[in-house]
Amino acid sequence: DGDDLAWLVAHHLDMFRLSQRRDLDDPQMLHRFAREVGSAARLDMLLVLSFADAVTTGPQAWTAWKGDLLWQLYARTRQLCAAPALAAPARADAYAAACTAVCRVRPQQPALPAFLASLPARHVGQQSPARLLQQFDLRQQAQAAGQAAVQVQAGAAGQPWRVDLAGRHRRGLLVSLTGVLASFALSVDAAHLCRSQDGWAWLSLCLRARSAAMASPRAWAQVGDELQQSFVGEEHFAARLAERQRADRATRRSLPQPSVRVAFEPLAQAGATVVDIYAPDRIGLLHAICAALHVADVEVVLARATTEGRRAIDAFYLVEASGLPLSAARQLQLADALRAAARL
């Protein structure tokens, strides 16, 4: 009817933007979106409109990976629209349910309860038992080997490669890791970082190659090796990154560049402050932004990246070193540093 049509016109970009830039494991976000949509029928129409808008925008606006994210948001929201009385679980309840589910899968694993207790409740409550067990296994491998553990999983056609790492956390770790990725001209579709109370870190990456040279498993194995070395501060990417950036600047010099914009969400999501950074897409952009956040002593919980033509749109979930969201004053202070990093 007329009300549905008016609503769809006003909100036709919302679903696609949320699917690409927000944490799809955040139950509060999903419940908010379900309330805004209001009905399963309206959600069905919005899915079709979102798909049609994306595929007709341009060749970079739609990929199999982006389609998968859109479908995930649709499927999870559809369940909530079908049961509108369902309330978003409290963080403590989600944490307890996740711990119970993980321990039920491996009841004979005595180290599991201590491992789960060392992780942030926000992280445990949002992860599947399979993901938590994978992180537990990676930590066990790293402890046994005395070095960071790395798993590299090839992506199917149109899908990103997945790289999971676990090792001892150190200050500046994310800056080093993103430097390695930029030096191999890898685009980051998503990055999820978790730290435990006892000094361990896990990083899950969805990566896409900009260069045909990254088509072979051997090239990806080299990426894994350098990421592994970065955990202990062994960095070999500087010269390679500088060369990549020189070539990239030469390519972009004659092209009009999109403007830079930094926008903070007014409300915290998943216990973190969310900021969207719109900037010209270039090699090393994520590395530069992470370096600025490192200098400001702000930690990244989750990063989601997407591109529209020559413009990159990176979303970051940020917390202070204390684990709390950023204050309004802190956001204003940080915005200038992020704009400067995105313009470099």
Secondary structure, DSSP 8 states (H G I E B T S, - for coil): -HHHHHHHHHTTTHHHHHHHHS-TT-HHHHHHHHHHH-SHHHHHHHHHHHHHHHHHH-TTT--HHHHHHHHHHHHHHHHHHHSTT-----HHHHHHHHHHHHHHH-TT-TTHHHHHHHS-HHHHHHS-HHHHHHHHHHHHHHHHHTS-EEEEE---TTS-EEEEEEEE--TTHHHHHHHHHHHTTEEEEEEEEEE-TTSEEEEEEEEEESSGGGGSHHHHHHHHHHHHHHTTT----HHHHHHHHHHHHHHHTTS-----EEEE-SS-BTTBEEEEEEEE--TTHHHHHHHHHHHTTEEEEEEEEEEETTEEEEEEEEEETTS----HHHHHHHHHHHHHHHH-
